[in-house]
Amino acid sequence: MSIIHLASVSGEAPTAADLAAIEREWPLIAAELDLLDAEISFINAGPAASVLDRRRVRRAEHRVMAATHGLASDDSDSEGAA
């Protein structure tokens, strides 16, 4: 028994609402992937990590926060209009 539900395996395709939600959240997803990439590079650099490596991580963190803020403000704007 699998604890992971795989909709595509069960024959269910994503709905238009599912796809719209992914599209709306994509800037945050991309920012989080960039942050993960920066963190992996920083960790792999080890003791040789430079100031520029740390700056790359900080900038990626700021992009995640900005994307999160944008998504949250979009959500609150849409709730206020409803």
PyMOL commands that set and color helices and strands:
alter all, ss='L'
color gray80, all
select helices_A, chain A and resi 16-48+51-81
alter helices_A, ss='H'
color red, helices_A
deselect
rebuild
show_as cartoon
